[in-house]
Amino acid sequence: MSESHSADERPETTAEERRESLDIAAAREQLYELFDDESLDLPALQRRAVTLTCRYLDLPEGHVKRIDDPEQGATVTVTNETADLVPEGAQVDHPGYCKTVIQREESLAVADAVAEGYETNPGYADHGVACYLGAKITVDGEVYGTVCFGAETPRDREFTPVEQTFVELLSEALGRRFTEAEMGAELDRTRRKYESLVSSATDAVVLLERDSGEIVEANDAAADLADAADPEALVGREYLVLFPDGERERYTTHWDWIVDIDGSREWFPDGEPIVVETADGETVPVSIEADRVSLDGREHAQVTIRDIADRRRRERRAEAIFDQTHQFTGLLAPDGTLLEANQTALDFAGVTREQAVGEHFTDAPWWDVDEEYRERLADALDRAADGEFVRYETPVSGVDGEQIIDFSVRPITDETGEVELLIPEGRDVTARVERDRQLAVLSRVLRHNFRNDVGVIGGFAEGIAEGVVDDEQSMAARIHRRATQLSKLVARYREAVDLLTDPPTPGAVPAADTVREVVADVTESAEDATVETDLPASCTVEAVPAFRRAVEELLDNAVEHTGPEPTVTVSVARTESAPEVAKGADGEAVRLRIADDGPGLPEAEREVLTGDGTVGVLDHADGVDLWLVYWIVDLSDGRIDVTVDDGTEITVTLPASDR
């Protein structure tokens, strides 16, 4: 049959008519009137119906397409009155979205092609259709084509079940009209069209009397939901049969709220989810959308019930990812108001979500720091609200003190390019910043000592060269000692740089065996030293591979600086009472104690070991060694305590391991 008409045959519409929006009741009533108008031929009926639906959906393009062979393309037989994307009669090489539609029983709704994974679909890739709603048209059980609507820009909201059902109604009505045209039959009246709508919907749809809640009509999905034999078995029954027995009082209380809602609802006013009970007894969350319908002078409500269990599961997964990250993450409005914060950020600040959300971000507890940092944050938020990605390092305040974070603010834009959200993120870099600071100090110490020692060596060598030194052999020995000290300092510096620039990951280290081996080496080289041990047969800690280096340095230092015939005691033991370190296997830690009877470790060196001082106060290789010990223990999530009283006792506490 021929269905294309020239542009001058199209009924004219005014700009005001094209802009006029329609609600579902008005759109349905006008659609029924069009199909009841016997003065309209089939092409005019299609064009006006498509134009009406474009107005209802607020979309600029609407088409009826004939698809004889999806691989051969499609023919645009009818468009809406103002369409300019594809003209009537045009041949489309590839059906795009429509190819997907004709393979489905229900309509296809795509609010945003890119966001919903349709960016490679020819409908978007070749024709630029960014949002789409279409349904299959069948004639005598065979696919005729599609009726579809779209735009070149994404839609700012999802298509509602009612909108999808309306397009399905249109496709069903067109299919019937095409069938009737071929068979010479007349179109069913309004009631038949509505029955087709209800029966073909994939969601549960019921038509209720507004006042009594009595079911007037229902589709197969509603019958399945209520475990009824067929839709007719629901007619005359109360709507409560659709909901769980234990929840019916709640639905009775909220009846007016249900049928008078504007848009879909998923939660009751008290925050409880709206649920239904399936035929197999499973309780699933649903959305409910109701529209008022006037039939035979009486008020009715068309209620659509959609299963949203899969969507809820996706939302829970997204929330889990949001809350399980170790980074600080949040959501801000463009004006800087905090909309959401993940649990990591809330726990760090010691606040609940209710205490933080709703505040301006600069007033949030994380920014209880110097005013200059809040001012910089305010500037970053302003720049991000203008579309700029901002990133820098800054201190933040928490219940356990300040940390340095790698902070960023990323703008999120809508389809028009306007910023609609800001995403602040922060990653703790306190340890890295401190390591960088210590390396910078160590570098300055090395440069200072290197210049001094090279100057001294040069002076000694110059004296020998000029013949002003009486004992050249003694002077050469002094040069050798200085050069050896300098070489040792450079080697220690290189070791420290390697450790801190690429920190290793802690692993299982046999602490008792390692200590036992180090004690044997030390006592062999220091024959006048007495080293007493209290070591278990086996004890493993979580530590970096350089753990042995730390033990060697601590034991060497105790033996070397205690005096003649030193006595040193070494012990290793598990303990449960170690709140100052991260607990390892079975919630336990391990303590390594090294005690000597010497004069006591100088305060400057004690502070280096405990992390309270800096290597900058030391100017010798031994001081760098102690500083290296501190970082080996720190990178192993442990700590060092030093006690000086009739000697020195150094305690290294590390997480226990069961590996």
C-alpha positions in Angstrom: 0.0 0.0 0.0 1.2 3.5 -0.7 1.7 5.7 2.4 4.0 8.6 1.4 2.5 12.1 0.9 4.2 15.3 -0.2 4.8 18.1 2.3 2.1 20.3 0.9 -0.5 17.6 1.7 0.3 17.7 5.4 -2.1 19.5 7.8 -0.7 22.7 9.0 0.0 23.2 12.7 0.8 26.5 14.4 4.0 27.1 16.4 1.9 27.3 19.5 0.4 23.9 18.9 3.8 22.4 18.3 5.0 23.8 21.6 2.0 22.7 23.6 2.7 19.9 26.0 0.2 17.1 26.8 -0.4 15.0 29.8 -1.2 11.4 29.5 -5.0 11.7 29.8 -5.2 14.4 27.2 -2.8 12.6 24.9 -4.7 9.3 25.2 -8.0 11.0 24.6 -6.7 12.8 21.5 -5.2 9.6 20.2 -8.5 7.8 20.6 -10.3 10.6 18.8 -7.8 10.4 15.9 -8.4 6.6 15.5 -12.1 7.2 15.8 -12.1 9.9 13.0 -13.3 8.1 10.0 -12.6 11.1 7.7 -8.9 10.6 8.0 -7.1 8.3 5.5 -4.4 6.0 6.7 -1.4 8.3 5.9 -3.0 11.3 7.5 -4.0 9.3 10.6 -0.4 8.0 11.0 1.1 11.5 10.6 -1.3 13.1 13.1 -0.8 10.2 15.6 3.0 10.5 15.3 2.8 14.3 15.6 0.6 14.0 18.7 3.0 11.5 20.3 6.0 13.8 19.6 4.1 16.5 21.5 3.4 14.2 24.4 6.9 12.9 24.6 8.4 16.4 23.9 10.6 15.0 21.1 11.2 16.7 17.7 11.3 13.6 15.5 8.7 10.8 14.9 8.6 8.2 12.2 6.8 5.1 11.0 9.3 2.8 9.2 8.6 -0.2 7.0 11.2 -2.9 7.5 10.8 -5.8 5.1 14.4 -7.1 5.6 16.5 -5.6 8.5 19.7 -6.4 6.6 18.5 -4.3 3.6 17.6 -1.3 5.6 14.2 0.5 6.1 11.9 3.0 4.4 10.6 6.0 6.3 6.9 6.0 5.3 5.6 8.7 7.6 7.1 11.4 9.7 5.6 14.0 12.1 4.6 17.3 10.7 7.8 19.2 11.7 10.4 16.4 11.2 13.6 17.5 9.5 16.1 14.7 10.5 14.8 12.1 7.9 12.2 12.9 5.2 9.3 10.8 4.2 10.3 8.2 1.6 13.9 8.1 2.6 15.8 4.9 2.5 17.8 4.2 5.6 20.7 1.8 5.0 20.6 0.3 8.5 17.6 0.3 10.8 19.8 1.1 13.8 17.7 1.0 17.0 14.7 -0.3 15.0 16.6 -3.5 14.3 16.7 -4.1 18.0 13.1 -3.2 18.5 11.7 -5.7 16.0 13.5 -8.5 17.9 11.8 -7.5 21.2 8.3 -8.0 22.5 8.4 -4.7 24.4 9.3 -1.2 23.4 13.0 0.1 23.5 13.7 3.2 25.5 17.1 4.9 25.3 17.3 8.2 27.1 21.0 8.7 26.6 22.7 6.6 23.9 26.3 7.1 25.1 25.5 6.7 28.8 23.5 3.5 28.1 26.0 1.8 25.8 24.5 2.5 22.4 27.3 4.7 21.1 28.2 2.2 18.4 24.6 1.6 17.3 24.1 3.0 13.7 21.1 5.0 15.0 23.5 7.1 17.0 26.8 6.5 15.2 25.5 7.2 11.7 22.3 9.3 12.2 23.1 11.1 15.5 19.9 10.0 17.3 21.0 10.4 21.0 17.6 9.5 22.6 15.0 7.0 21.2 11.7 5.4 22.1 10.2 2.9 19.7 7.9 -0.1 19.4 7.4 -2.9 16.9 4.4 -2.8 14.6 3.0 -6.2 13.6 0.4 -7.1 10.9 -1.2 -10.5 11.1 1.6 -11.7 13.3 4.3 -10.6 11.0 6.7 -7.6 11.5 5.6 -4.6 9.5 8.1 -2.1 10.9 8.3 0.3 13.8 6.9 3.6 15.1 9.7 5.5 16.8 10.6 8.9 18.3 13.9 10.6 19.0 16.1 13.6 19.1 19.8 14.4 18.4 20.4 15.3 22.1 20.0 13.1 25.1 16.9 13.3 27.2 17.2 14.9 30.6 15.1 12.1 32.2 14.3 8.4 31.6 11.2 7.4 29.7 8.5 6.5 32.2 6.5 3.3 32.1 3.5 5.3 31.1 5.3 6.9 28.2 6.6 3.5 27.0 3.1 2.1 27.3 1.7 5.0 25.3 4.0 4.2 22.4 3.2 0.5 22.7 -0.5 1.5 22.5 0.2 3.5 19.3 2.2 0.6 17.7 -0.6 -1.8 18.6 -3.3 0.6 17.2 -1.3 1.2 14.0 -0.8 -2.6 13.6 -4.5 -3.1 13.9 -5.3 -0.3 11.5 -2.8 -1.7 8.9 -4.4 -5.1 9.4 -7.9 -3.7 9.0 -6.8 -1.8 5.9 -5.6 -4.9 4.3 -8.6 -6.9 5.3 -11.2 -4.2 4.9 -12.2 -4.3 8.5 -13.0 -1.3 10.7 -10.9 -0.2 13.6 -12.0 -1.4 17.1 -13.5 1.3 19.2 -11.8 3.1 22.1 -12.4 0.3 24.6 -10.7 -2.3 22.3 -7.7 0.0 21.9 -7.3 0.3 25.6 -7.7 -3.4 26.2 -4.9 -3.9 23.6 -2.7 -1.5 25.5 -3.2 -3.2 28.8 -2.8 -6.8 27.5 0.4 -6.0 25.6 2.3 -4.2 28.3 5.2 -6.0 29.9 4.8 -4.3 33.3 1.8 -5.1 35.5 -1.0 -2.7 34.4 -4.5 -2.4 36.0 -7.4 0.0 35.5 -9.0 0.8 38.8 -12.1 2.6 39.9 -10.8 5.7 41.6 -13.0 5.7 44.6 -13.4 2.0 45.4 -10.1 0.6 44.1 -11.9 -2.1 42.3 -10.1 -3.6 39.3 -11.9 -2.9 36.1 -9.2 -4.3 33.7 -5.8 -6.0 34.0 -3.1 -7.4 31.8 -1.4 -10.8 31.8 1.5 -9.4 33.9 -0.9 -8.2 36.6 -2.6 -11.7 36.6 0.8 -13.3 37.0 1.6 -11.0 39.9 -1.6 -11.8 41.7 -1.3 -15.5 40.9 -4.6 -15.3 39.1 -5.7 -17.7 36.3 -6.1 -14.9 33.8 -6.7 -11.1 33.7 -10.5 -11.7 33.8 -10.1 -13.4 37.2 -8.9 -10.0 38.6 -11.9 -8.0 37.4 -14.1 -6.9 40.3 -11.5 -7.7 42.9 -9.9 -5.1 45.2 -6.4 -3.7 44.1 -4.9 -5.0 47.4 -4.7 -8.5 45.9 -1.6 -7.2 44.1 0.4 -6.6 47.3 1.7 -8.8 50.2 -0.8 -9.8 52.9 1.3 -8.3 55.6 1.6 -5.0 53.9 -2.0 -4.4 52.9 -2.9 -2.1 55.8 0.0 0.2 54.7 -1.4 0.3 51.1 -4.9 1.0 52.4 -3.7 3.9 54.5 -1.8 5.3 51.5 -4.4 4.6 48.8 -5.0 8.3 47.9 -1.3 8.9 47.9 -0.8 6.0 45.5 -3.4 7.0 42.9 -2.7 10.8 43.1 1.0 10.6 42.7 2.8 12.8 40.1 5.3 10.5 38.5 6.6 7.2 39.8 7.2 6.4 43.4 9.4 3.7 45.0 9.2 4.6 48.7 6.4 5.3 51.1 6.3 8.6 52.8 7.8 7.0 55.9 10.8 5.8 53.9 9.8 2.1 53.6 10.2 0.6 50.1 7.1 -0.2 48.0 7.2 -4.0 47.4 5.0 -6.7 45.8 5.0 -10.4 46.3 5.5 -12.6 43.3 3.6 -15.8 42.6 6.6 -17.8 44.0 6.5 -15.9 47.2 9.5 -13.6 46.5 9.2 -10.0 47.8 10.6 -7.6 45.2 10.8 -3.8 45.1 8.7 -2.0 42.5 7.9 1.5 41.2 4.3 2.5 41.0 3.0 5.1 38.6 -0.7 6.1 38.4 -2.6 8.3 35.9 -6.2 9.4 36.2 -8.5 8.2 33.3 -12.1 9.3 32.8 -14.2 6.5 31.2 -18.0 6.6 30.8 -18.1 9.7 33.1 -16.4 7.9 36.0 -12.9 8.5 37.4 -10.5 5.7 37.1 -6.8 5.2 37.7 -4.4 3.4 35.4 -1.7 2.0 37.7 1.6 0.6 36.3 3.8 -1.6 38.5 7.4 -2.1 37.4 9.9 -4.6 38.9 13.1 -2.6 39.9 14.9 -5.4 41.7 17.8 -5.5 39.1 18.2 -1.7 39.2 18.3 -1.8 43.0 21.1 -4.4 42.9 23.1 -2.2 40.6 22.6 0.7 42.9 23.8 -1.3 45.9 26.9 -2.4 44.0 27.7 1.2 43.1 27.2 2.3 46.8 29.4 -0.5 47.9 32.2 0.6 45.6 31.7 4.2 46.8 32.0 3.2 50.4 34.7 0.5 50.2 37.4 2.6 48.6 40.2 3.7 50.9 40.2 7.2 49.3 38.1 10.1 50.6 35.3 10.6 48.1 32.2 12.8 48.0 29.6 14.6 45.9 29.1 18.3 45.8 26.5 20.6 44.3 28.1 23.2 42.0 27.8 25.8 44.8 29.9 23.7 47.1 27.2 22.1 49.2 28.1 18.6 50.4 25.6 16.1 49.0 27.3 12.8 49.9 30.5 11.5 51.5 31.9 8.0 51.6 32.4 6.1 54.9 36.2 6.4 54.7 35.9 10.2 54.7 33.3 10.2 57.5 35.3 7.8 59.7 38.4 9.9 59.3 36.6 13.1 60.5 34.7 11.2 63.2 31.3 12.4 62.0 28.1 10.8 60.7 26.6 11.4 57.3 23.8 13.4 58.8 26.3 15.7 60.5 28.2 16.4 57.4 25.8 16.4 54.4 24.1 19.8 53.7 27.1 21.9 54.9 29.2 23.9 52.6 32.3 21.9 51.9 34.6 24.6 53.2 32.8 24.4 56.6 33.0 20.6 56.8 35.1 19.1 59.6 38.0 18.0 57.3 38.9 21.6 56.8 39.4 22.5 60.4 42.9 23.7 59.5 44.5 27.0 58.8 42.4 29.6 57.1 44.8 29.7 54.1 43.9 26.1 53.2 40.1 26.8 53.4 40.7 29.8 51.1 42.5 27.7 48.6 39.7 25.1 48.8 37.1 27.8 48.1 39.1 28.9 45.0 39.4 25.3 43.8 35.6 24.8 44.1 35.0 28.0 42.1 37.4 26.9 39.4 35.8 23.4 39.3 32.3 24.9 39.1 33.6 26.7 36.0 34.5 23.4 34.5 38.2 23.1 35.5 39.8 20.0 37.0 41.8 21.1 40.1 44.4 19.0 41.9 46.9 19.8 44.7 48.2 18.6 48.0 46.8 19.9 51.3 46.5 19.1 55.0 43.1 17.9 56.3 41.9 17.5 59.9 40.8 14.2 61.4 40.1 12.6 64.8 43.6 11.3 64.9 45.3 14.5 63.8 46.2 16.1 60.4 47.1 14.2 57.3 48.4 15.4 53.9 46.2 14.3 51.0 46.5 14.4 47.2 43.3 16.4 46.7 41.3 16.9 43.5 37.9 18.3 42.4 36.5 17.0 39.2 33.5 18.7 37.5 30.7 16.5 36.0 28.7 18.1 33.2 25.3 17.5 31.7 24.5 17.1 28.0 24.6 20.8 27.5 28.0 21.2 29.1 26.7 22.8 32.3 28.4 21.6 35.5 25.8 19.7 37.6 28.1 17.9 40.1 31.6 18.2 41.7 33.4 15.1 42.8 36.1 15.8 45.5 38.6 13.0 46.1 41.6 12.7 48.5 44.3 10.1 48.9 46.5 10.0 52.0 50.1 10.8 51.0 51.3 11.8 54.5 53.9 9.1 54.6 55.2 9.9 51.1 55.4 13.6 51.9 57.3 12.9 55.1 59.7 10.5 53.2 60.3 13.2 50.6 61.0 15.7 53.4 63.5 13.4 55.1 65.3 12.6 51.9 65.7 16.3 51.2 67.2 16.8 54.7 69.5 13.8 54.2 70.6 15.2 50.8 71.5 18.5 52.4 73.5 16.6 55.1 75.3 14.6 52.6 76.2 17.6 50.5 77.4 19.5 53.6 79.5 16.5 54.9 80.8 15.8 51.4 82.1 19.3 50.9 83.7 19.3 54.4 85.4 16.0 54.0 86.6 16.7 50.5 88.0 20.0 51.7 89.8 18.3 54.6 91.2 15.6 52.3 92.3 18.2 49.8 94.1 20.1 52.6 95.9 17.0 53.8 96.9 16.1 50.2 98.1 19.7 49.5 100.4 19.5 52.6 102.0 16.3 51.4 102.4 17.7 47.9 104.1 20.9 49.1 106.4 19.0 51.5 105.3 20.9 54.6 104.2 17.7 56.4 106.8 16.0 58.6 105.0 12.6 58.9 103.6 11.9 55.4 102.6 8.4 56.4 100.5 9.6 59.3 98.9 12.2 57.1 98.1 9.6 54.4 96.4 7.5 57.0 94.3 10.4 58.0 93.3 10.9 54.4 92.4 7.2 54.1 90.2 7.4 57.2 88.4 10.5 55.9 87.9 8.9 52.5 86.6 5.7 54.1 84.1 7.6 56.3 82.9 9.6 53.2 82.5 6.4 51.2 80.5 4.8 54.0 78.2 7.9 54.3 77.6 7.9 50.5 76.8 4.1 50.6 74.3 4.7 53.5 72.7 7.6 51.6 72.3 5.4 48.5 70.7 2.7 50.6 68.3 5.1 52.2 67.3 6.6 48.8 66.6 3.2 47.4 64.4 2.3 50.4 62.3 5.4 50.4 61.9 6.1 46.7 60.5 2.7 46.0 59.1 1.4 49.4 58.8 -2.4 49.5 55.7 -4.2 50.5 55.7 -5.9 53.9 55.8 -9.7 53.9 56.4 -12.7 56.2 59.9 -12.5 57.8 61.2 -15.2 60.3 62.1 -12.8 63.1 63.5 -15.3 65.6 65.7 -17.0 63.0 66.9 -13.6 61.7 67.8 -12.4 65.1 69.5 -15.7 65.9 71.7 -15.3 62.8 72.6 -11.7 63.4 73.6 -12.5 67.0 75.9 -15.2 65.8 77.6 -12.9 63.3 78.1 -10.1 65.9 79.5 -12.3 68.6 81.9 -13.8 66.2 83.3 -10.4 65.2 83.1 -8.9 68.7 84.7 -11.6 70.9 84.8 -9.4 74.1 81.0 -8.9 73.9 78.5 -10.9 75.8 75.1 -11.3 74.1 72.4 -13.0 76.0 69.3 -14.2 74.1 65.7 -15.2 74.9 64.3 -16.4 71.5 61.5 -18.7 70.7 62.0 -21.6 68.3 59.9 -19.8 65.7 58.3 -16.4 65.4 57.3 -14.6 62.2 56.5 -10.9 61.7 55.1 -8.8 58.8 58.0 -6.6 57.8 59.9 -5.3 54.7 62.8 -7.4 53.4 65.3 -5.0 55.0 64.3 -6.2 58.5 67.6 -8.0 58.9 69.5 -4.7 58.2 67.6 -3.0 61.0 68.5 -5.8 63.5 72.1 -5.7 62.4 72.4 -2.0 62.9 70.7 -2.0 66.4 72.8 -4.9 67.7 76.1 -3.5 66.2 75.3 -0.1 67.7 74.7 -1.6 71.2 77.9 -3.6 71.1 80.1 -0.9 69.6 79.0 2.0 71.8 78.5 0.3 75.2 82.1 0.2 76.1 84.7 -2.5 76.8 83.3 -6.0 77.5 79.7 -5.0 76.8 76.7 -7.1 77.9 73.7 -7.0 75.6 70.4 -8.9 76.0 68.2 -9.7 73.1 64.6 -11.1 73.2 61.8 -11.8 70.8 58.2 -12.5 72.0 54.6 -12.3 70.9 52.2 -10.0 72.7 48.6 -9.0 72.5 49.0 -5.6 74.2 50.3 -3.5 71.4 47.7 -0.8 70.5 50.4 1.4 68.9 50.9 -0.8 65.9 48.6 -2.6 63.4 47.8 -6.0 64.7 48.9 -9.0 62.6 47.9 -12.7 62.8 45.4 -13.5 65.6 45.4 -9.9 66.6 48.9 -10.1 67.9 52.2 -8.2 67.6 55.8 -9.1 68.1 58.3 -7.3 70.3 62.1 -7.3 69.7 64.0 -5.9 72.7 67.7 -5.1 72.6 69.2 -3.8 75.9 72.8 -2.9 76.8 74.6 -1.7 80.0 76.3 1.3 78.3 76.2 5.0 79.1 72.9 5.5 77.2 72.0 6.5 73.7 72.3 10.3 73.1 69.0 12.2 72.9 69.4 13.3 69.3 69.9 9.7 68.2 67.0 8.5 70.3 64.7 11.0 68.6 65.9 9.8 65.2 65.0 6.2 66.1 61.5 7.1 67.4 60.7 9.4 64.5 60.6 12.5 66.7 63.8 14.0 65.2 65.6 14.2 61.9 68.8 12.9 60.5 69.7 16.5 59.9 70.9 16.8 63.5 73.5 14.1 62.8 76.6 14.4 60.7 78.0 10.9 60.6 77.2 7.6 58.9 76.1 5.9 62.1 73.4 8.5 62.5 72.2 7.8 59.0 72.1 4.1 59.9 69.8 4.8 62.8 67.6 6.9 60.6 67.5 4.0 58.2 66.4 1.7 61.0 63.5 4.0 61.8 62.2 3.9 58.2 62.6 0.1 57.9 60.3 -0.3 61.0 57.9 2.4 59.9 57.5 0.9 56.4 56.7 -2.4 58.2 53.8 -0.7 60.1 55.7 -0.9 63.4 57.2 1.4 65.9 60.4 1.9 68.0 60.5 2.9 71.7 63.7 3.8 73.5 64.3 3.8 77.3 67.6 5.1 78.9 68.2 4.1 82.5 71.5 2.4 83.5 71.9 1.6 79.8 69.7 1.7 76.8 66.7 -0.6 76.0 65.3 -0.4 72.4 62.0 -2.1 71.7 60.8 -2.7 68.1 57.1 -3.7 67.8 55.9 -5.2 64.6 52.7 -7.0 63.4 52.8 -10.8 63.9 52.4 -13.1 60.9 51.1 -16.6 60.6 52.6 -17.2 57.2 
